[in-house]
Amino acid sequence: SYSQFSRRLKLLTGLSPKQFQQEVALQKARRLLESRQYASVSAVAHSVGISHVTRFSKMYEKRFGKNPAAYFEGFI
């Protein structure tokens, strides 16, 4: 059941299912930003399944301490 899954995930990772999903998306976004596979923060956000770019930027900066737009400064 979902409740059992949620308890097991929390036990193993310390994260709720939503937090775990966000962590996976942010880690993937970090890899994409570092490899410069996309030309914009918006493209990265959409590729990891986050449709609100402002929300993505705030989540990313809170998690990693760096604004995702910083990866594009001086690059073009």
C-alpha angles and dihedrals in degrees: 000000000000092000092055091046091050092050092048093048091048090049093050101039107016088235134108116238091260092048091047092051091050092048091053091049092048093049090051090047090052091054091048093048093048092049091045093225092149131049098222145030089241092058091049092048092051093046091058093046102259111125099185107074094192091053090047092051092050093047091047094049092047091050100041104020092235130096110240090227088066088075089066099047111116090005119112 
